[in-house]
Amino acid sequence: MAELVRAPSVPSLAGLEEELTCSICLSLFENPVTTPCGHNFCGPCLDVLWSGLLAGFSCPQCRAGFQRRPELQKNTVLCRVVEQFQSSQPAGPAEAKRGWDESRSEVACDSCLEAAAARTCLTCMASFCLEHLRPHQESPAFRDHALCPPLRDLPRRKCPEHNKLLEFFCREHASCICCVCLVSHRTCLAGPLQEAKAEKESQLKNRLTELYNQSEKASLALDEVRVLQRQTSETAARKMDLLRSEFLEIKALIEEEENKAMKKVEEEEKRVCDKFDYVHNVLGKKKNEIQVIRDQIEMALTEDDDITFLKKAATLPQTSTKNVFIPRIDLDQNLIHTIYQGAFSLKEIVKRTVNQPQEKKMEAGGQSSPSVEEKANPQWKPKAFQINPSNKLSASGRKAMGSRDKRKPAKSAPNTANPGATSLESFLTKSREELLEYAAKITLDFNTAHNKVLLSDRNTKMSVSETPQKYNPHPQRFTYCSQVLGFQCFKRGIHYWEVELQRNNFCGIGICYGSMERQGADSRLGRNSSSWCIEWFNSKISAWHNDLEKCLPNTKATKIGVLLNYEGGFVIFLGVGEKHNLIYKFRAQFTEALCPAFWVFSSGTVLSLCQLK
């Protein structure tokens, strides 16, 4: 009767099962607690989910974050509702958690096949109505039979092989077995279904908790990535602002130097023009005086009376017979040249700084970065742009810049109007007489010679000096390797020169840009991207460019010819003899003026520039 009384309340509570289910373990609430955001969970589930966390606490359902772990209180009202719901279910708590919908469905009695079954006997494997269930309730013979609510899928609970109830679970084969199958699975780990289900539920709950933790960590990682991305964008924006301000300062410094230079030239122009104005005024007055005297003479010549004429002639003023003198007035060429050289030096400094490799820029920036005191001083300027306010160079500087201005590329042959059209292969078949049409007169630049390089024969011969030479300091001088450049530089055309070798065991011949480094290991010929050379090292001959070496076959030639085709983009090294012998050829797209370059190392090594006719 008690079951019949509770039966009508089941439909009214059936819809509450979903609301009374924990979203973490998917089971009815156990010691339910409420979070500050209003959601309910099992107390043990939240303890497992938040275990090990020091921060980043959030609601598993709405993801609401909490600065610290909330102090949760037991929801007593919800706890009583869960207990009432569990007591209203026709099956026990374990069966209620299974959520068997079959217990609420009508199953036909296996005896009469008409009335609805009230119970299912798991021993008889049959369902019985109240009438046919009476023997199980009254007879002692059925006392040990297990009864449960009516089940529709009885065949699914039988072993298909032995027709016995599936009561055990084999963990190794992950299958349900009967008591007869247990014999064949005696070496396996097998146990009752209820224990296997409880164990599997525990595993799934732990896995679900791990997944929740991983999901929380993934959410935190996503947020961190976005924060890092935003920080990177902000840092890049700040750096671009700093770069923009630095370049604006550089432009302002250059414009300031430009304005100073222009102002000095304008002042010199005004000074000279003022002198011209003064001379013009003096000459104008002189012209007016001459015109007055001329008019008086003409008037005297019109007089017919002799006495009157002689009186007028005697009173005429005496005039100078000298020609008009125009004083020499010109701009101060020394001042103009000094101003120009200051601008030229600034341009060279900027060009070297811009063309410097990025790694060296960073090293130079780390070595010469301004101190806090220098940055605080508004008069501070980068060292690369510290120009003498008077725009005056030292005597050695003027001499160096003057010598640089005197450099002129050698004249190319008349038939080189379009030198780029001549292919490399065509030069390899030319005779020496034909190559001499492109001959260039080369001399050595005194200001680039290393202090161990001795120049002689009007700067056409170089050798290694036993004692260092006392050369004056110069920004173009090599300080690392015993090298020297040719005085001439070429930015167009085809040019040919020859070098004679004596004891060619440690020497090199090549070409390089004028902007090549003068200090450090990178200043050696062929060890950078700004030079090309062939090198003799004992009996070994190598071609070098951009610090890459290519070994070459040995040659007995003691005179080397170098042919440069600037527009054609190649330079050829030839062994000069009865028949030209190709030593090596480089191809490149030249972008700056090229200078002949030479390296001598061992004592006794002599390189001589041949004077070609």
Secondary structure as the mmCIF struct_conf table of DSSP 4:
data_model
#
loop_
_struct_conf.conf_type_id
_struct_conf.id
_struct_conf.beg_label_comp_id
_struct_conf.beg_label_asym_id
_struct_conf.beg_label_seq_id
_struct_conf.end_label_comp_id
_struct_conf.end_label_asym_id
_struct_conf.end_label_seq_id
HELX_RH_AL_P HELX_RH_AL_P1 ALA A 2 ARG A 6
HELX_RH_3T_P HELX_RH_3T_P1 ALA A 7 SER A 9
HELX_RH_AL_P HELX_RH_AL_P2 VAL A 10 ALA A 14
TURN_TY1_P TURN_TY1_P1 GLY A 15 LEU A 20
STRN STRN1 THR A 21 THR A 21
TURN_TY1_P TURN_TY1_P2 SER A 23 CYS A 25
BEND BEND1 LEU A 26 SER A 27
STRN STRN2 LEU A 28 LEU A 28
BEND BEND2 GLU A 30 ASN A 31
STRN STRN3 PRO A 32 THR A 34
TURN_TY1_P TURN_TY1_P3 PRO A 36 CYS A 37
BEND BEND3 GLY A 38 GLY A 38
STRN STRN4 ASN A 40 CYS A 42
HELX_RH_AL_P HELX_RH_AL_P3 GLY A 43 TRP A 50
TURN_TY1_P TURN_TY1_P4 SER A 51 GLY A 52
BEND BEND4 LEU A 54 ALA A 55
STRN STRN5 PHE A 57 SER A 58
TURN_TY1_P TURN_TY1_P5 PRO A 60 CYS A 62
STRN STRN6 GLY A 65 PHE A 66
BEND BEND5 GLN A 67 ARG A 68
STRN STRN7 LYS A 74 LYS A 74
HELX_RH_AL_P HELX_RH_AL_P4 THR A 76 SER A 88
BEND BEND6 GLN A 89 ALA A 91
HELX_RH_AL_P HELX_RH_AL_P5 PRO A 93 ARG A 98
TURN_TY1_P TURN_TY1_P6 GLY A 99 GLY A 99
HELX_RH_3T_P HELX_RH_3T_P2 ASP A 101 ARG A 104
BEND BEND7 SER A 105 SER A 105
STRN STRN8 ALA A 108 ALA A 108
TURN_TY1_P TURN_TY1_P7 ASP A 110 CYS A 112
BEND BEND8 LEU A 113 ALA A 115
STRN STRN9 ALA A 116 ALA A 116
HELX_LH_PP_P HELX_LH_PP_P1 ALA A 117 ALA A 117
BEND BEND9 ALA A 118 ALA A 118
STRN STRN10 ARG A 119 CYS A 121
TURN_TY1_P TURN_TY1_P8 LEU A 122 MET A 125
STRN STRN11 ALA A 126 PHE A 128
HELX_RH_AL_P HELX_RH_AL_P6 LEU A 130 GLU A 138
HELX_RH_3T_P HELX_RH_3T_P3 PRO A 140 PHE A 142
TURN_TY1_P TURN_TY1_P9 ARG A 143 ASP A 144
STRN STRN12 LEU A 147 CYS A 148
BEND BEND10 PRO A 149 PRO A 149
BEND BEND11 ARG A 152 ARG A 152
HELX_RH_3T_P HELX_RH_3T_P4 LEU A 154 ARG A 157
STRN STRN13 LYS A 158 LYS A 158
TURN_TY1_P TURN_TY1_P10 PRO A 160 HIS A 162
STRN STRN14 LEU A 165 LEU A 165
STRN STRN15 PHE A 168 CYS A 170
TURN_TY1_P TURN_TY1_P11 ARG A 171 ALA A 174
STRN STRN16 SER A 175 ILE A 177
TURN_TY1_P TURN_TY1_P12 CYS A 179 VAL A 180
HELX_RH_AL_P HELX_RH_AL_P7 CYS A 181 SER A 184
TURN_TY1_P TURN_TY1_P13 HIS A 185 THR A 187
BEND BEND12 CYS A 188 CYS A 188
STRN STRN17 ALA A 190 PRO A 192
HELX_RH_AL_P HELX_RH_AL_P8 LEU A 193 LEU A 301
TURN_TY1_P TURN_TY1_P14 THR A 302 THR A 302
HELX_RH_AL_P HELX_RH_AL_P9 ASP A 306 THR A 315
BEND BEND13 LEU A 316 LEU A 316
HELX_LH_PP_P HELX_LH_PP_P2 PRO A 317 GLN A 318
BEND BEND14 LYS A 322 LYS A 322
HELX_LH_PP_P HELX_LH_PP_P3 ASN A 323 PHE A 325
HELX_RH_AL_P HELX_RH_AL_P10 GLN A 333 ASN A 355
BEND BEND15 GLN A 356 GLN A 356
HELX_RH_AL_P HELX_RH_AL_P11 GLN A 358 GLN A 367
BEND BEND16 SER A 368 SER A 368
HELX_RH_AL_P HELX_RH_AL_P12 VAL A 372 ALA A 376
TURN_TY1_P TURN_TY1_P15 PRO A 378 GLN A 379
HELX_RH_3T_P HELX_RH_3T_P5 LYS A 383 PHE A 385
TURN_TY1_P TURN_TY1_P16 PRO A 389 SER A 390
HELX_RH_AL_P HELX_RH_AL_P13 ALA A 395 ASP A 405
TURN_TY1_P TURN_TY1_P17 LYS A 406 LYS A 406
HELX_LH_PP_P HELX_LH_PP_P4 PRO A 409 ALA A 413
TURN_TY1_P TURN_TY1_P18 PRO A 414 ASN A 415
BEND BEND17 ALA A 417 ASN A 418
HELX_RH_3T_P HELX_RH_3T_P6 PRO A 419 ALA A 421
BEND BEND18 THR A 422 THR A 422
HELX_RH_AL_P HELX_RH_AL_P14 LEU A 424 LEU A 428
TURN_TY1_P TURN_TY1_P19 THR A 429 THR A 429
HELX_RH_AL_P HELX_RH_AL_P15 ARG A 432 LEU A 435
HELX_RH_3T_P HELX_RH_3T_P7 LEU A 436 TYR A 438
STRN STRN18 ALA A 439 ALA A 439
STRN STRN19 LEU A 444 LEU A 444
HELX_RH_3T_P HELX_RH_3T_P8 PHE A 446 THR A 448
TURN_TY1_P TURN_TY1_P20 ASN A 451 LYS A 452
STRN STRN20 VAL A 453 SER A 456
TURN_TY1_P TURN_TY1_P21 ASP A 457 THR A 460
STRN STRN21 LYS A 461 VAL A 464
BEND BEND19 GLU A 466 THR A 467
HELX_LH_PP_P HELX_LH_PP_P5 TYR A 471 PRO A 473
TURN_TY1_P TURN_TY1_P22 PRO A 475 GLN A 476
BEND BEND20 ARG A 477 ARG A 477
BEND BEND21 THR A 479 SER A 482
STRN STRN22 GLN A 483 LEU A 485
STRN STRN23 GLY A 486 GLY A 486
BEND BEND22 PHE A 487 PHE A 487
STRN STRN24 PHE A 490 PHE A 490
BEND BEND23 LYS A 491 GLY A 493
STRN STRN25 ILE A 494 GLN A 502
BEND BEND24 ARG A 503 ARG A 503
TURN_TY1_P TURN_TY1_P23 ASN A 504 ASN A 505
STRN STRN26 PHE A 506 TYR A 513
TURN_TY1_P TURN_TY1_P24 GLY A 514 SER A 515
BEND BEND25 MET A 516 MET A 516
BEND BEND26 ARG A 518 GLY A 520
HELX_RH_3T_P HELX_RH_3T_P9 ALA A 521 SER A 523
BEND BEND27 ARG A 524 ARG A 524
TURN_TY1_P TURN_TY1_P25 LEU A 525 GLY A 526
BEND BEND28 ARG A 527 ASN A 528
TURN_TY1_P TURN_TY1_P26 SER A 529 SER A 530
STRN STRN27 SER A 531 PHE A 537
TURN_TY1_P TURN_TY1_P27 ASN A 538 SER A 539
STRN STRN28 LYS A 540 HIS A 545
TURN_TY1_P TURN_TY1_P28 ASN A 546 ASP A 547
STRN STRN29 LEU A 548 LEU A 552
BEND BEND29 THR A 558 THR A 558
STRN STRN30 LYS A 559 ASN A 565
TURN_TY1_P TURN_TY1_P29 TYR A 566 GLY A 569
STRN STRN31 PHE A 570 GLY A 575
BEND BEND30 GLY A 577 LYS A 579
STRN STRN32 ASN A 581 ARG A 587
BEND BEND31 GLU A 592 GLU A 592
STRN STRN33 LEU A 594 VAL A 600
BEND BEND32 SER A 602 SER A 602
TURN_TY1_P TURN_TY1_P30 SER A 603 GLY A 604
STRN STRN34 VAL A 606 LEU A 609
#
